[in-house]
Structure formats: C-alpha cells, structure tokens
Amino acid sequence: MLRIFLTGTVAMFAAASASAQVFVVGGGLARDCYDEAQSGNYVFRLAEQTCSRALREETLTRENRAATYVNRGVLRMREGEYEQALSDYTNATSILPDLGAAYLNEGAAHIYQRNFSDALVSLNRAIELNTNDLFAAYYNRGIARENTGDVPGAYYDFQRSLELKPGWDLAERQLSRFEVQEQ
C-alpha cells in the first residue's frame, strides 16, 4: 500500500483552463471572438463586446453559438468576472450538453471562487466527456481534490495530467510537493 503525503504548504490555485477556447468555423464576429480569446492579446471590453455582438447579431449554428459563449466566458474569467463566466458556460451547455470545454472552464471558475466541491462536479464531467484539454481537466481536478482533503486523488490527477502533457512545468511543480511512501 502506498501513502501519499504533502511535503509543501499550499497548492497553487492557478487553474489551467482559461485557455480552453472552442474553435468557431467560418468568419464574422464569432470567429473574431475566438481569435481574441485564443490569442490572449486583446482589450477586454472590446473583446467582450465582439463576443456579445456575435451572440446578439449573427445567425450562428448551435455549435458556434455554444463555442462563442465558452469563448466569452474565458475572456470574462480571465478578467475575474466569475459569475458572468459561469453564466456563459451554463448557456453553452444548455445548447450543447456534451461540450467538454464548457465544463472544464466552469470547473476553473469554481476553483477561482474557491468552490472546490462544485469544481469537482464540473471537472468530472469534462473528464467523462474526454475534453480536448484533458491534461488541464486532470490538473484542475487535482487542485479541487487537494482542497477537499483528497490528497491521494490530487496526486494521481497531477500525475495523469503530466502523463497527458509530458514536461508540463505546472504539473511537475505540483507533483514535487508530494512524497510517496510504501507502507
């Protein structure tokens, strides 16, 4: 049997999913919204307005509408507007219930709010749906698990994250805080 101990102090709360945008097919404002969220190089209010205009003014497929909600949510989450971001992720999943990126980002927003139990629900769903950024889902679930007292679960999630994205420094730093002993 293995025993897993934390050797460091407090986990970093840097959720790893504010980069999980959803690609928009075609052009127009919805594509501009994606490009801005993806690049990370934007003026927040202008980028948010682009996304909002796309949702309000463009005729979008279900997929592109859901993606635009996720992308606007990413922008809002990066700005610390977590409730608005969560609303966007809820809108996205009401359109496409199997959109893993929405659950991944929803989990991150809950982590930023220190609502770790809700984060686990969202991240479990993202993992179940095999979201594109699965490494980030496991990493974020590791943060949530550690903060709910599940230290072994956190260790295994950080380890899985590193397996999915070898050499990733965030996961490596998290794992360096643990000590595993045979019992």
N, C-alpha and C positions, 0 to 999 in steps of 0.2 A: 504494500500500500504506500502511496506517496502522500506526503504532507506538503502543502504549499504555504509559504509564509511571505508576507510583505516585508521587504527589508528597507524600503524607502518610506517616506512620510505620506504625502497626499498625492493622489492621482492628478495628472493634468486634465483639465476639463476641455481641452481643445478638441471639440467634436470634429470628426474628419469628413464631414459630408456637405459642407457649404459649397462644395464644388460639384455636386451631383446634379448637373443640369440635365435636361431632356432635349434631345435634338428635335428641331422643327423642320419638317420637309417643306420646301418651297421658299418663297421670299416674303416680303412685306414686313409689317411691324412685328409679327410674332417671331420671325427669323431674326430681326434686329434685337428683340428682347433676349433670345437665346444667345446671340453673339456677344451681347454685353455681359450677360451672366457668366458665360463661358470664359471671356477674356479677363474678367476681373478689373478691367480698365474702363471705368465709367464714372459719371457723376450720378450719385444715387437717385436723386429726384427726377432727373431726366430719363434715366433708365427705367425707373418705376413707372413713369408716365408713358413710356413707349410700350411697356407690357400692358398697362391698363387700357391704353388706346387699342391695342391689338385685340384684347378681350371684348372691348366695347364696340369697336368699329368694323372689325374684319369678320368675314364669314370663314370660320375655321372648321376643320374636321374635328371629330371628338378627340382624336389623338393629339392634334396640335393645340386644341383648347386646353386639354389637361396638361400638356407639356408647358404651355405658357403660364398656367397657374403655378406649376412647380418652379419655373424659372423666376417668376416674380417673387415667389416665396423665398427662393435662395437669396435674391437681392435684399429682401426685407430682413431675412435672418442675419445676413452679414452686417446689416445696419443696427441690429439689436431690437428690431420690431418683431418680437417672437409671436405675439398673439395674432398679428396680421399674417405672418408667415404660416402659422398653424391653420388659419382660416383658408389660405390658399391651398395648402396641402389637402385639407378636407374637401375643398371644391374639386381638386384634381381627382381624388379617389372616389368622389361621388360620380364622376364622369367615367373614369377607368379604374374600377376596384382592384385591378391587378397591376397597378403601376408601382413597381418596387421603389423607384427613386423618390416617390412622394412619401412613402413610409420611412425610408432612410433619412430624408431631411426632416420629417416630422419627429423622428427619434432624436435627431441632433438638436432641434429646437427645444424639446423637453429636457435634454441634458443641460443646455444653456440656462434653462429655468430651474435647474436642479430638481426636476420632477422625474426621478430615475425609474420609478415603477411604470409610469406611462411610457417612458422611453423604451423600456424592455418590451412592452406590448408592440409598439411600432417597429422596433428593430427585429423582433422575432418574425413579424410579418414580412419585412423586407428580405430577411434571410430565407424564409419559406418560399418567397417568390423568386429567389435567385437573382436579386437585383444586379444590375451591371457593375456597380461598385461594391461587390460583395466584401472585399477586404475592408472597406470603410464601415460596412454594417457590423462586421465582427468586432472591429476596433471600438466602435461606439458602444456596442453591447457590452464589451469588456469594461468600459468606463461605468456604464449603468450597473452592471453586476457588482463591480467592486464597491460602488457606493450604496448598494443594497445589502452588502455583507457577504456576497457570494465570491470570496476570494479565489477559490479553485476555478470557478466558472470564468472569472475575469482572466485568469492566467491562460486558460485554454482558448478563450476568444482572442486574446492578443497573439497567442501562438498561431492560431488559424489565420489571423489577419496577415501575419508575417509570411506564412506559407503561400498565401494568395498573392502577396506583393513582396517578394524577396528583397531584402536590403532596405526596406522602408524604415527610416530613422524613427518615426513616431512609435511604431510598434516595438522596435528594438529598445527604445528608451523605456517604454512601459515594462517590457519583459525583464530589463536589467534590475528592476525594483523587487523582483521575486526571488525567493530561494526555495528550491525543491529538495526535499529530503526523503529518503527511503525510511519506511517505518516498519 
